[in-house]
Amino acid sequence: MKSIKNFVAVSALALVSFGSFAQSVTATALTLDGAEAKIAAQAQQQGAQYKITEANTNNVVHMTAELYK
């Protein structure tokens, strides 16, 4: 029983700490390179790294990324 309580407590803390460091950002530009440059600038400004999660081209590029530390 004690190990179950410990597992639940550790899981809850892991979720809380992950949620406090992840942030979703978006950018639009005419090219993929331009949109990624905007995402990179946002990440650098916040002292974070980024992972692109979505990019859509429909006359302009719309890109979404997750920032994490």
N, C-alpha and C positions, 0 to 999 in steps of 0.2 A: 504494500500500500504506500509506503514511504517513497519508493522509487517512482510510482505513478505520479505522486504529488510533485516530486522533483522534476520529472519530465514535463509536466504541465507548466510549471513555473518557468523552466528554461525556455520552453516553446513560446510562451507569452512574452518573455523579455526579448527574445530574438525577433519576434514580429514587431514589437514596439520600436526597437532600435533600427531595424531595417526601414520601417516607415518614416522615421525621422531623417534619414539620409537620402532617400530616393525622391526625385522630383522630375516631373514630366515637363518638357519644354517643346515648343514648336517654332518653326521658321518657314518663311516663304521666300523664293527667289526665282530667277529665270533659269538657273542651271542647278544641277545636283551639287557641283562644287560650291556654288554660291550659298546654297541652303546649308551645306555642311559647315562652311566657314562661319555662318551666323551661329549655328549650334555650338561650334568649338569656342567661339568668342564668349557665349553665355556660360559655358562650362569653365573657361579660364577665369572669368570674372568672379565666379563663385568658388574657385579653387577645387573644382570637381573634374571627374572624368565623365565621358558620355558613351552611350551605346545607342545607335540608331535603331529604332523599333519599327519605323514605317516611313516610306517615301512614296509620293503619288505625283505623277506628272500629268497635268491636264492643262496645257498651255503655260502653266507655271508649276514650279515644284513646291509641294507642301511636305515638310519633313517633321517627324516627331522623334524625340529621343528621351532617354532616361538619364538624368545626371545622378552620379553616385560618388561618394567619397571613400 
